[in-house]
Amino acid sequence: MKAVITVIGRDKVGIIATVSVACSGFGVNIVDISQTVLDGYFAMIMLVELGGMKESSFHEFSAALKKIGDENAVDIRVMHEDIFNSMHRI
């Protein structure tokens, strides 16, 4: 199983590191990552593999990343691959 993580907010040092550490803590592997800074705004999309997730549910993982985003003044959203594919199939 995979998921798509998006991160958007004002650019600052450590955003990628913070999200990466959180993923690692849940046993989630980063498969691909794309990031850019547009006029001071940070935008990142990550594709992650959920297969190694440590006894935590997808909901707990998603909620933890949202909380990290709130604490760091960035918007972090996690979308399960099945939902992402369904939304973009039209």
C-alpha angles and dihedrals in degrees: 000000000000137000137198117229121196125193123188131170146095111323118256138150118282105023095123092043093051094051092043093052090049091051091049091050090058093045091250116148122217108229100176137358135192123182138167141171116229116191092325096321120114119218124181137172120192130187110207135186114230097189094100095046109144112238090297122119124239088248092056091049092049092047092049092053091047089053091049088051092051091049091050098041094246130114112243120183129178120202123186113237093242092057092043092052093046092051093050099041096088 
